[in-house]
Amino acid sequence: MRAQHERSVPEVVQDIIGNLQEILRSEFQLAKTEIKEDAAEAAKPIVRLGVGLLLAVYALGLLLLAAVYALAMFMTMWSAALLVSAAVAIVAVVLINWGRSGLKRVSVKPDRLIASLQENVRWAKKQTS
């Protein structure tokens, strides 16, 4: 009769497979969590970028129209339109670059997942050697 602490090879293999399944489930949960956190971090710069682009479109239409009519009283219509378009384009570029620079600071690389997977590989190698 075997002692209580001795287990058969199939039991040990079954435990190893169960542990590996649990590790994989945990890794996928970690990856999901990291992706959600990264998406939340990217939300503000994306909103800034979107608002900048939306304002650029509206500004290009509305401000050009109003400013061109106002400036047309002092200069030719085409030169008024050109001056107003240049000013609006500068503001749009500044807002778009601000949003893009915010997005560059967001890391989409799942650092914790990679570190955890490397640790699991080291553990598995240690167990099999």
C-alpha positions as a LaTeX table, in Angstrom:
\begin{tabular}{lrrr}
\hline
Residue & $x$ (\AA) & $y$ (\AA) & $z$ (\AA) \\
\hline
Met1 & 0.00 & 0.00 & 0.00 \\
Arg2 & 1.29 & 3.46 & $-0.95$ \\
Ala3 & 1.90 & 6.14 & 1.62 \\
Gln4 & $-0.48$ & 9.12 & 1.75 \\
His5 & 2.08 & 11.58 & 0.31 \\
Glu6 & 3.02 & 9.40 & $-2.68$ \\
Arg7 & 1.08 & 9.98 & $-5.90$ \\
Ser8 & 0.99 & 8.14 & $-9.17$ \\
Val9 & 2.47 & 9.57 & $-12.36$ \\
Pro10 & $-0.98$ & 10.18 & $-13.94$ \\
Glu11 & $-2.04$ & 12.14 & $-10.86$ \\
Val12 & 1.09 & 14.30 & $-11.01$ \\
Val13 & 0.63 & 14.91 & $-14.74$ \\
Gln14 & $-3.03$ & 15.78 & $-14.16$ \\
Asp15 & $-2.02$ & 18.29 & $-11.46$ \\
Ile16 & 0.59 & 19.86 & $-13.74$ \\
Ile17 & $-1.96$ & 20.22 & $-16.55$ \\
Gly18 & $-4.46$ & 21.73 & $-14.13$ \\
Asn19 & $-1.85$ & 24.20 & $-12.88$ \\
Leu20 & $-0.91$ & 25.18 & $-16.43$ \\
Gln21 & $-4.57$ & 25.72 & $-17.30$ \\
Glu22 & $-4.99$ & 27.96 & $-14.27$ \\
Ile23 & $-1.85$ & 29.91 & $-15.21$ \\
Leu24 & $-3.15$ & 30.43 & $-18.73$ \\
Arg25 & $-6.54$ & 31.60 & $-17.45$ \\
Ser26 & $-4.78$ & 34.04 & $-15.13$ \\
Glu27 & $-2.59$ & 35.33 & $-17.96$ \\
Phe28 & $-5.58$ & 36.00 & $-20.18$ \\
Gln29 & $-7.35$ & 37.79 & $-17.33$ \\
Leu30 & $-4.22$ & 39.90 & $-16.78$ \\
Ala31 & $-4.05$ & 40.72 & $-20.50$ \\
Lys32 & $-7.71$ & 41.81 & $-20.50$ \\
Thr33 & $-7.13$ & 44.01 & $-17.48$ \\
Glu34 & $-4.04$ & 45.62 & $-19.01$ \\
Ile35 & $-5.85$ & 46.34 & $-22.27$ \\
Lys36 & $-8.74$ & 47.95 & $-20.39$ \\
Glu37 & $-6.32$ & 50.12 & $-18.39$ \\
Asp38 & $-4.45$ & 51.18 & $-21.53$ \\
Ala39 & $-7.70$ & 52.04 & $-23.28$ \\
Ala40 & $-8.80$ & 54.16 & $-20.33$ \\
Glu41 & $-5.45$ & 55.96 & $-20.36$ \\
Ala42 & $-5.76$ & 56.63 & $-24.11$ \\
Ala43 & $-9.28$ & 58.03 & $-23.80$ \\
Lys44 & $-8.37$ & 61.62 & $-22.87$ \\
Pro45 & $-5.84$ & 62.18 & $-25.67$ \\
Ile46 & $-8.25$ & 60.60 & $-28.16$ \\
Val47 & $-11.01$ & 62.94 & $-27.02$ \\
Arg48 & $-8.65$ & 65.92 & $-27.36$ \\
Leu49 & $-7.68$ & 64.80 & $-30.83$ \\
Gly50 & $-11.29$ & 64.30 & $-31.85$ \\
Val51 & $-12.37$ & 67.64 & $-30.44$ \\
Gly52 & $-9.46$ & 69.32 & $-32.20$ \\
Leu53 & $-10.42$ & 67.74 & $-35.51$ \\
Leu54 & $-14.10$ & 68.58 & $-35.07$ \\
Leu55 & $-13.29$ & 72.16 & $-34.16$ \\
Ala56 & $-11.01$ & 72.41 & $-37.16$ \\
Val57 & $-13.84$ & 71.39 & $-39.47$ \\
Tyr58 & $-16.41$ & 73.71 & $-37.92$ \\
Ala59 & $-13.91$ & 76.53 & $-37.61$ \\
Leu60 & $-12.97$ & 76.16 & $-41.22$ \\
Gly61 & $-16.57$ & 76.65 & $-42.24$ \\
Leu62 & $-18.04$ & 79.09 & $-39.74$ \\
Leu63 & $-15.07$ & 81.27 & $-38.88$ \\
Leu64 & $-13.97$ & 81.55 & $-42.45$ \\
Leu65 & $-17.38$ & 82.72 & $-43.48$ \\
Ala66 & $-17.78$ & 85.29 & $-40.71$ \\
Ala67 & $-14.21$ & 86.56 & $-40.77$ \\
Val68 & $-14.04$ & 86.75 & $-44.53$ \\
Tyr69 & $-17.14$ & 88.91 & $-44.64$ \\
Ala70 & $-15.77$ & 91.14 & $-41.89$ \\
Leu71 & $-12.35$ & 91.51 & $-43.49$ \\
Ala72 & $-13.83$ & 92.00 & $-46.94$ \\
Met73 & $-14.78$ & 95.49 & $-45.83$ \\
Phe74 & $-11.07$ & 96.39 & $-45.65$ \\
Met75 & $-9.46$ & 94.21 & $-48.33$ \\
Thr76 & $-10.36$ & 92.08 & $-51.28$ \\
Met77 & $-12.50$ & 89.04 & $-50.64$ \\
Trp78 & $-9.82$ & 86.52 & $-51.64$ \\
Ser79 & $-7.15$ & 88.01 & $-49.39$ \\
Ala80 & $-9.57$ & 88.05 & $-46.45$ \\
Ala81 & $-10.40$ & 84.37 & $-47.03$ \\
Leu82 & $-6.70$ & 83.49 & $-47.22$ \\
Leu83 & $-5.84$ & 85.30 & $-43.99$ \\
Val84 & $-8.66$ & 83.70 & $-42.01$ \\
Ser85 & $-7.91$ & 80.22 & $-43.39$ \\
Ala86 & $-4.27$ & 80.47 & $-42.30$ \\
Ala87 & $-5.21$ & 81.48 & $-38.75$ \\
Val88 & $-7.71$ & 78.63 & $-38.36$ \\
Ala89 & $-5.23$ & 76.13 & $-39.78$ \\
Ile90 & $-2.65$ & 77.11 & $-37.15$ \\
Val91 & $-5.11$ & 76.52 & $-34.30$ \\
Ala92 & $-6.16$ & 73.16 & $-35.77$ \\
Val93 & $-2.55$ & 72.00 & $-36.12$ \\
Val94 & $-1.80$ & 72.93 & $-32.50$ \\
Leu95 & $-4.81$ & 70.95 & $-31.19$ \\
Ile96 & $-4.08$ & 67.93 & $-33.37$ \\
Asn97 & $-0.42$ & 67.84 & $-32.29$ \\
Trp98 & $-1.44$ & 68.15 & $-28.63$ \\
Gly99 & $-3.70$ & 65.12 & $-28.99$ \\
Arg100 & $-1.08$ & 63.12 & $-30.89$ \\
Ser101 & 1.61 & 63.85 & $-28.29$ \\
Gly102 & $-0.75$ & 62.59 & $-25.59$ \\
Leu103 & $-1.27$ & 59.36 & $-27.52$ \\
Lys104 & 2.48 & 58.81 & $-27.86$ \\
Arg105 & 2.79 & 58.62 & $-24.07$ \\
Val106 & 0.29 & 55.74 & $-23.90$ \\
Ser107 & 1.92 & 52.32 & $-23.83$ \\
Val108 & 0.02 & 49.55 & $-25.56$ \\
Lys109 & 2.63 & 46.93 & $-24.69$ \\
Pro110 & 1.31 & 44.59 & $-21.96$ \\
Asp111 & 4.40 & 44.83 & $-19.72$ \\
Arg112 & 2.99 & 42.95 & $-16.76$ \\
Leu113 & 1.71 & 40.15 & $-18.97$ \\
Ile114 & 5.12 & 39.71 & $-20.62$ \\
Ala115 & 6.90 & 39.69 & $-17.26$ \\
Ser116 & 4.42 & 37.20 & $-15.87$ \\
Leu117 & 4.75 & 34.90 & $-18.88$ \\
Gln118 & 8.54 & 34.99 & $-18.58$ \\
Glu119 & 8.27 & 34.09 & $-14.90$ \\
Asn120 & 5.92 & 31.21 & $-15.75$ \\
Val121 & 8.34 & 29.88 & $-18.34$ \\
Arg122 & 11.18 & 30.00 & $-15.80$ \\
Trp123 & 8.98 & 28.21 & $-13.25$ \\
Ala124 & 7.96 & 25.54 & $-15.76$ \\
Lys125 & 11.59 & 24.94 & $-16.77$ \\
Lys126 & 12.55 & 24.64 & $-13.11$ \\
Gln127 & 9.76 & 22.11 & $-12.50$ \\
Thr128 & 10.75 & 19.92 & $-15.43$ \\
Ser129 & 14.48 & 19.89 & $-14.74$ \\
\hline
\end{tabular}
